[in-house]
Amino acid sequence: MQNISLNRGKVIAFSAAIALGLLALLPGTWGSALAQTSGTPSATPDTVTIPTTEFVFDGGDAAPSFEVTPTISLQIPAGALPDGTTITVGSVDTNPADLGLLASDLAGIGITSLPPAAEDGGFVLSVFNIDALTGDEEAFVDGPVTMTFDLTPEQLAAAGGDANNAKLQFWDTEATPAGWTQVTCSGSGSTVTCTLPHFSTWALTIEVADADGVGEVPAPADTGTGLTGDAGGSNVAWLVAALAAVAVVGGAGARLVMGRARR
């Protein structure tokens, strides 16, 4: 009788090991499931490099839209600039993922600190300039400019699946001391739309909570992997199937072991 109990214990332990192994093979791993639960990004998102690009403003009666890159556009109100104004957009940073290199680049143009997200555990996607010249004179925009960014799946996942966690700020030389000032942005799906009051040096970032809980905590990314997500129904089916398989294997094993023990 004691042998039967010991063998039954071995079968239960063996079945539990199989169950854990099968669960680990479910769509998404425990690591990604935990990352979703905590809202912690699982990887550094792609950075954004804006090649130096020039546009000539011809407002007319409509607000022209300029494609800065395939995922970034700039809309300027009609009459907001003199016709013939040259608008130049381009990255300051060579690689914003390298904070040491980025700090050196920014210091070269008189910016003395990294964007807040870099210090709060977030991500700096890009730092770029927007300049406007009418002839040889600096042109000042009269009216709000709209800039739209389409986030990649990796960038959106790092933002916790919420584009509202992507922020845009400019280097504010009128602040005391000078620093980064955030502008109004709104997110919808994977698109971020921001209002720019003027042209300047800008930083596109993704904000997450720092060690003290300051900042915005992204919601868990809804990627359809792990134990939660938009494929949750199929994951439940996998779980039920795995547990059923464990029950069948465990039951058959228990009968086999106990049958041999009786002999």
N, C-alpha and C positions, 0 to 999 in steps of 0.2 A: 504493500500500500504506500509506503514511504517512497519507493522508487517511482511509482505512478505520479505522486505529487511533485517529485523533483523533475521528472520528465515533462509534466504539464507546465511547470514553471519555465523550463527551457523553451518550450514551444511558444508560450506567451511572449517571452523576451525576444525570440526570433521573429515572431509576427510583428512585434512593435518596431523592430529594426527595419523590417520590410516596409512598414507603414511610413516611417520617417524617410526612407529612401525614395518611395514613390511620391511623397509630398514634395520632396526636393526637386522632383522632375516636373512638377506642375508648371504651366506657363508662367514665367517669371520666377525668380528665386526668392529665398527668404530675405536676401540682402535688398533686392528691389522693393519687396513688400514692406520691409521695415523703413526704407527710405521714403516710401509713399506715406506711411503712417506718420512719420515724424516731420514730413515736409522738407527734408534735407535734400538738396540737389545731389544726384548721384555722380555727376561729372562736371568738369568745367565746360561751359557752353562755347560755341564758336564765337570768335571775335569778329568785328566788322571793320574791314579796311575800305575806306572811301578813296578811290584814286582822284587826284586833282582834276576837277572838271569845271569848265566854264560855260555859263549861259548868258545870253544877251536878252535883257528884259525889254519886251514890247507889249505893254499892258493892254492898249486898246480899250475895248469895252468889256472884256472878259478877264477873269483871273487865270493867268497861264499856270500850267502845271509842268514842272521840270522833273524828268527822271534822273535822279542822282546816280542810283544803281538800280538793278532790276527789283530790289526789295525796298528802296528808299525813294520817296518823292517829296518835292517841295512845291507848295502852292502859295503864290504871292497875289494879294488883292490887286485888281485893276487900279492903276493910278498910284500905287504905293511907292513906286520908284520912277524917276525920270526915264523915259524911253531911251534905249541905247545903253543903259547901265549894264556893266559886266558883273555878273555874280560868280564868285569862285568858291567852290566847296572842295574840301580835301582833308584827309586824316592828318592829325598832328603826330600820332604815335605810329611807330613801326610795328609794334606788337603789344597791344594793351594787356595781354595775359602776363607779360613780363613786367611786373610792377617797378622793378629797378630801372629798366630801360625807359619805361613810361615816365617815371619821375624825372629822369635826366632830360627827356624830350620836353617835358612841360617847363622845367626850370629854364630851359633855353629860350622860352617865350615869356618869362616873367611870372609863371604860375607856380606858387610855392607849396601847394599841397595836392595830394591825390583826391579824386572824388570820394565822398563819404563812404560809398559802398565798398571801396577798396579796404577801408579800415573796419568795416562792420561785418565782414564775412561774406560780402556780396561779390558781384562780378562787374568789371569794367569792360563793356563790349567795344566801345570806340570813343576816342576823343578827336574832335574835328573842328575845323574853322569854317565859318561862312563870312565872306567879305564881299563888299559891293563898291565898285568904283564907277563914277561918271566922268569919263576922261581920266584925269589924274587926281580927281577929288573923291574923298570918301563919301559915299551916298548913305543916307539914313532912311530906313524904311518907314513909311507912314501908314501904319495899320498892321494888324497881327498877321504873321506868316504861319502857315500850317505845314508841319513836317510829319510824314507818315512812314512808319517802319513796319515791315512784315517780318516777324520773328521766325527763325527756323524751328523745327520740332525740338532740337536740342536746347535752344535758347528758351523756348516756351516751357520745356520740362524743368529747366533750372529755375524758372520763375514760378514753379509750383503749379503750372498749368493755367496761370492767371496773368494775362498780359498787363494788368494794372500794376504788377510788381516791377515792370520796366519803367525807369525814370529818366528824365532828361533835365540836365541842369547846365547853367552857363557860369563862366568865371566872372564874378561880379566885382569890378574894380571900384565901384562906388560904395561897397559895404566897408565897415570898419571893424576888424581888419578885412581886407579883400578875401573872398572865399567863394564857394560854390552855392548858387541859388537855384532852387528847383522851380520849374515852370509847370503849368497845368497840362496833364496828359490823361488820356482815357484809353482803356484797352477793350477790344472786342474780338473774341476768337484769338487769332494770332497777330492781330494788327494793333499797333500803338499809334495814336494820333496826338501830337503835341502842338501847343500854341507858342510861337516864338515872338516876343515883343520887339526883338531887334536882332542884328547879326553880331556874332561874337565867337568865342571858343566854347564848345559844347561837349558834354560827356553823356553818352548813353550807357546806363547801368542797369543791373538787376540787383535789387535790394533784398537781403534776408536778415534775420535777427542776429545780433551779435551775442557774445557770451553772456551779457547782462540782460538779454531779452529786449534790448532797445532796437527799434526798427520794425519792419513789417515781416511777419512770418508767412512765407508762401504756403498756400494750401497744397496738400499732396497732389502730385502730378497724376492726372487721370490718363494713363498710358495704355490701359488694357492689359497690363502685365501684373504679376504678383497675385495676391489674394483679393485685391480690389481693383476697380477700374470698369471701363465700359464693356469689357468682355466678362463681367462677373458671372453671368449666367453659365457660360461655358466652363469657367473655373470651378463652379459648384458641381457641374456634371463630372468634371475630372476628379474632384475630391470624392464624390459618391462612388465613382467607379473604382478608385484606388482603395477605398475602405472596403468595398465589396470583395475586391480581389484578395485583400488581406484576410478577410473573414473566411473565405473559401479555402485559401491556402492554410491558414491557421487551424481551421476545423479538420481538414484532411490530415494535416500533420499530427494533430492531437490524437485522432483516432488511430493512426498508424502506430504512434509511439505507445499508446496505452494498450493497443492490441498486442504488440510484441511483449510489453511488460507482463500481461496476463499469462502469456505462454511460458 
